[in-house]
Amino acid sequence: MIELQNLSCSYDAKTVLKNISLKIATHLTVLGPNGAGKSTLAKALCNLINYNGTILIDNKNLQVYAAKELAKKIAYIPTKLEFYDEFLTLEEFVLLGRFAHKESFLDYSNADKSIAAANISLLGLKALSSHLLSELSSGETALALIAQALTQESEIIIFDEPTANLDPKNSKIIARHIKNLKQTHQTVLITHNLHLANFIASPVLFLKEQQAHYFEDDFFNDANLSKLYDVKIQSLAVQYA
């Protein structure tokens, strides 16, 4: 359970999110125009940026969680992997997801390595285990990020624009993995991709001009979409079936 109480976020004195209150009991997709605060919300939920108001995770204030404790609650998957050791292999990268579970100053256990290996296989990356991260394509890197998040064994997974810069084939693969993960994790999906959002079929939080509009259902109809996006939208099709 995630609860926002009067959440506000600002950058350089400019307010992006203002007094948002919401209980997220299951899954959520966050939509909105550029600059509306979607990624800002994702980072606030992971305590990666400063904010005003209160965020509760399972009725406990986000800011009192110890780092490893929070990692067991929430995994954040960024849009792309920007900072990494160029000599790190995919297998080593995924194994880092076990950091919150291992004893300090000790190596990863055989159990940790088995969990990482299982998730690498699950995402179809076994043949790439020994490859350097720098050698992976955008689609393979996106899958590696999901594999690491699964290895972290967090209860909540936050996806920040997971299909950005991916071709249709890889977007479809990522979409199916996210939908499947709804069976085992609480998911928060940040996206511009209306077809992806429609396919995932979670309640929608639409951010626009510092305001938040929540839709339990009936978000994806032409009239509603056209009004919210200020452009005529007709017959939105599900592309990932």
C-alpha positions, -999 to 999 in steps of 0.1 A, spaced: 0 0 0 13 34 -10 -3 66 4 4 102 -6 -6 129 18 -4 165 4 26 156 -17 43 186 -34 75 187 -54 94 217 -68 125 223 -90 143 257 -89 113 273 -71 89 259 -98 61 237 -84 57 205 -104 33 186 -82 10 203 -57 -9 188 -27 -15 154 -42 -33 129 -19 -40 94 -30 -41 58 -17 -25 33 -42 -38 -1 -30 -28 -22 -60 -15 -11 -94 -12 23 -110 -3 39 -144 8 75 -144 2 95 -175 4 132 -185 20 156 -209 57 164 -209 68 182 -177 38 173 -157 58 156 -130 55 119 -138 92 110 -133 93 134 -104 66 114 -87 84 81 -94 116 95 -78 97 109 -48 82 74 -42 117 60 -40 129 89 -17 154 99 -44 144 136 -43 132 161 -17 95 167 -14 69 183 9 41 163 24 41 126 34 46 93 16 36 62 35 46 27 24 26 1 43 16 28 68 52 37 75 67 70 66 90 66 36 117 88 52 122 66 82 130 35 62 167 24 63 182 20 28 182 -18 27 147 -20 42 134 4 16 151 -16 -12 131 -47 0 99 -26 -4 105 -7 -37 126 -13 -68 130 16 -93 136 9 -129 148 41 -147 142 49 -183 177 38 -193 209 28 -176 231 59 -176 257 52 -149 275 19 -146 308 2 -145 318 -4 -181 335 -37 -171 305 -51 -153 289 -81 -169 251 -86 -172 254 -114 -146 272 -92 -121 248 -64 -127 217 -85 -120 234 -100 -89 237 -65 -74 199 -67 -69 207 -90 -39 227 -63 -21 199 -54 3 197 -91 13 233 -100 18 254 -96 50 277 -66 50 313 -73 40 304 -108 29 302 -121 -7 269 -130 -23 258 -165 -13 250 -194 -37 214 -187 -30 218 -151 -42 235 -163 -73 208 -188 -80 181 -162 -77 200 -139 -101 205 -167 -126 169 -177 -125 158 -141 -133 183 -138 -161 168 -170 -176 133 -157 -170 140 -126 -191 156 -146 -218 191 -133 -212 210 -164 -203 232 -164 -234 242 -128 -226 252 -135 -190 289 -130 -195 285 -100 -219 295 -65 -207 266 -41 -201 282 -18 -227 277 -45 -253 240 -48 -248 213 -33 -270 187 -9 -256 161 -38 -255 185 -61 -238 195 -34 -212 158 -28 -205 154 -65 -198 185 -66 -176 170 -38 -155 139 -58 -149 159 -89 -141 178 -69 -115 146 -56 -100 132 -91 -97 164 -103 -81 160 -75 -55 127 -92 -45 110 -59 -37 72 -58 -32 67 -28 -54 83 -22 -88 82 13 -104 88 15 -141 99 49 -155 92 51 -192 102 14 -198 96 14 -236 112 48 -244 136 44 -274 126 8 -279 115 -6 -312 80 -22 -315 92 -58 -310 111 -50 -278 83 -27 -266 59 -57 -269 83 -79 -249 86 -54 -221 48 -48 -221 41 -85 -216 67 -88 -188 51 -58 -170 16 -73 -173 28 -106 -160 45 -90 -130 11 -76 -119 4 -111 -107 33 -111 -82 41 -75 -75 25 -41 -70 34 -21 -101 36 16 -108 41 24 -145 52 59 -157 47 62 -194 38 84 -224 28 53 -243 -10 52 -244 -11 18 -261 12 4 -234 -10 19 -206 -41 6 -222 -26 -29 -225 -14 -29 -189 -49 -20 -177 -43 -5 -143 -61 25 -127 -47 58 -141 -33 89 -124 -32 117 -149 -9 146 -141 -14 180 -157 -7 216 -145 2 206 -109 -31 187 -106 -38 149 -103 -68 132 -118 -75 96 -107 -94 72 -128 -103 37 -115 -116 28 -149 -131 43 -181 -100 64 -188 -94 51 -223 -123 66 -242 -120 91 -271 -138 120 -254 -118 117 -221 -84 114 -239 -91 143 -262 -101 165 -233 -71 157 -212 -45 158 -240 -60 188 -258 -59 170 -291 -84 148 -309 -78 111 -302 -99 84 -319 -100 46 -316 -70 39 -294 -61 3 -302 -44 -22 -280 -11 -31 -298 4 -56 -275 -22 -84 -276 
